[in-house]
Amino acid sequence: MKVTYHVGQHDGGYAYRLDDVWSEPFATHDRALKAAKDAAQRQHLEGRDAEISYQTPDGTWRSEHALGGDRPETAVVDDG
Protein backbone atom coordinates (compact mmCIF):
# COMPACT_ATOMS: atom_id res chain seq x y z
CA MET A 1 0.00 0.00 0.00
CA LYS A 2 1.20 3.53 -0.77
CA VAL A 3 0.05 6.67 1.07
CA THR A 4 0.61 9.98 -0.74
CA TYR A 5 0.23 13.36 0.95
CA HIS A 6 -0.31 16.37 -1.30
CA VAL A 7 0.65 19.93 -0.26
CA GLY A 8 -1.16 22.94 -1.70
CA GLN A 9 -3.19 26.07 -1.06
CA HIS A 10 -6.25 25.52 1.09
CA ASP A 11 -8.56 27.54 3.31
CA GLY A 12 -6.62 30.82 3.15
CA GLY A 13 -3.21 29.24 3.68
CA TYR A 14 -1.38 26.04 2.86
CA ALA A 15 -2.23 22.53 3.98
CA TYR A 16 -1.62 18.91 3.12
CA ARG A 17 -4.22 16.35 2.17
CA LEU A 18 -4.61 12.62 1.97
CA ASP A 19 -7.16 11.78 -0.71
CA ASP A 20 -9.96 14.35 -0.11
CA VAL A 21 -9.18 15.08 3.56
CA TRP A 22 -7.22 18.27 4.33
CA SER A 23 -5.10 19.08 7.37
CA GLU A 24 -5.50 22.28 9.28
CA PRO A 25 -4.17 25.29 7.32
CA PHE A 26 -0.64 26.58 7.89
CA ALA A 27 0.50 30.17 7.41
CA THR A 28 3.29 29.23 5.00
CA HIS A 29 3.98 26.67 2.33
CA ASP A 30 7.16 25.57 4.13
CA ARG A 31 5.26 24.79 7.34
CA ALA A 32 2.66 22.77 5.47
CA LEU A 33 5.37 20.86 3.60
CA LYS A 34 7.21 20.08 6.85
CA ALA A 35 3.95 18.92 8.48
CA ALA A 36 3.23 16.63 5.51
CA LYS A 37 6.73 15.14 5.70
CA ASP A 38 6.31 14.62 9.45
CA ALA A 39 2.96 12.87 8.88
CA ALA A 40 4.52 10.65 6.21
CA GLN A 41 7.40 9.76 8.53
CA ARG A 42 5.00 8.81 11.35
CA GLN A 43 3.42 6.24 9.02
CA HIS A 44 6.68 4.27 9.27
CA LEU A 45 6.52 3.86 13.06
CA GLU A 46 5.51 0.39 14.12
CA GLY A 47 2.85 0.06 16.75
CA ARG A 48 0.79 -2.64 18.37
CA ASP A 49 -1.79 -4.79 16.65
CA ALA A 50 -5.24 -3.22 17.03
CA GLU A 51 -8.86 -3.55 16.11
CA ILE A 52 -9.81 -0.53 13.99
CA SER A 53 -13.08 0.86 12.67
CA TYR A 54 -13.40 3.29 9.79
CA GLN A 55 -15.99 4.69 7.43
CA THR A 56 -15.73 3.93 3.72
CA PRO A 57 -16.52 6.57 1.06
CA ASP A 58 -20.02 5.12 0.61
CA GLY A 59 -20.76 5.65 4.34
CA THR A 60 -20.42 2.02 5.43
CA TRP A 61 -18.50 1.31 8.64
CA ARG A 62 -15.91 -1.47 8.60
CA SER A 63 -13.94 -3.12 11.37
CA GLU A 64 -10.74 -5.07 10.91
CA HIS A 65 -7.63 -6.27 12.67
CA ALA A 66 -4.58 -4.13 11.85
CA LEU A 67 -1.09 -5.51 12.32
CA GLY A 68 1.23 -3.08 14.09
CA GLY A 69 4.14 -3.89 11.78
CA ASP A 70 2.15 -3.52 8.55
CA ARG A 71 3.37 -0.07 7.46
CA PRO A 72 2.64 1.63 4.13
CA GLU A 73 5.08 3.19 1.69
CA THR A 74 4.69 6.98 1.83
CA ALA A 75 5.32 9.97 -0.42
CA VAL A 76 4.83 13.74 -0.30
CA VAL A 77 3.88 15.60 -3.48
CA ASP A 78 4.20 19.39 -3.59
CA ASP A 79 1.27 20.64 -5.66
CA GLY A 80 2.22 24.19 -5.37
Secondary structure as GFF3:
##gff-version 3
##sequence-region A 1 80
A	DSSP	beta_strand	2	10	.	.	.	ID=ss1
A	DSSP	beta_strand	13	18	.	.	.	ID=ss2
A	DSSP	beta_strand	21	22	.	.	.	ID=ss3
A	DSSP	alpha_helix	29	42	.	.	.	ID=ss4
A	DSSP	beta_strand	50	55	.	.	.	ID=ss5
A	DSSP	beta_strand	61	66	.	.	.	ID=ss6
A	DSSP	beta_strand	73	78	.	.	.	ID=ss7
###
